[in-house]
Amino acid sequence: MMGCNDMKDLNFFSSYNKKQEKGIDKQSILNVFLLVSFIGIICYGSYNFYTIKKLNSNISSMQNQITVKKNDPKYNEILEKKNKIKDLRDNISKIMSIDKYLDERDVLNEFLLSDIENNLPSKVFLKSMVLNPDIIKIEGNSQDKESIAQFQHNLIELGLFQEVFIPQIVDNIDSFSFIMDIKYKEEQDGAKAGQ
């Protein structure tokens, strides 16, 4: 009987007793996912470390370049010139705004002088003209009184003045000398100031 005990029991139905496994084991999927995630984290960390190291290297090289440029006398000269240019541009813009303001406030402009000249009769000659912000004083000579009156009438017809007054006419031997005071209209001053 030795032969019987030495034999192992054979079970021919064991293959039917075990359930057949379908698909892949969930534990092995989890293990593969964890392994891939771990490798991904290590790769991402290594990439970030390399990028940070490269950026630090670039920063230090740029700081060295800036230090060298700051010590360069040409660089300092360029900075000074750049600051001077900025100051000049600021001054130019201030001057332009002041000029614009003065042009807007300028009651005595070339158009006014041109209007006075264009309305001057041929027999009237001006000796002097004093221009103030509120009044114009004119001294002149004329060959006759009618030309002085015509000059006064022409200036009144312009509509630019509140009053055109002749306080004095002197009869000289061969001519008449006169003084004329011209006042601006109040509206014109206000309109000019508002512009």
Long-range contacts (C-beta under 8 A, 24 or more apart in sequence): 104-192, 104-195, 105-192, 105-193, 106-192, 107-133, 107-184, 107-188, 107-189, 107-192, 108-133, 108-136, 112-160, 115-158, 115-160, 116-155, 119-151, 119-154, 119-155, 119-157, 119-158, 120-151, 120-154, 121-147, 121-150, 121-151, 121-154, 122-147, 123-147, 124-148, 124-150, 124-151, 127-177, 134-183, 134-184, 134-189, 135-181, 135-182, 135-183, 135-184, 136-181, 136-182, 137-179, 137-180, 137-181, 137-182, 138-179, 138-180, 138-182, 139-177, 139-178, 139-179, 139-180, 140-177, 140-178, 140-180, 141-172, 141-175, 141-176, 141-177, 141-178, 142-175, 142-176, 142-178, 143-175, 143-176, 144-176, 145-169, 145-176, 148-176, 148-178, 151-180, 152-180, 155-182, 160-184, 160-185, 160-188, 161-185, 162-186
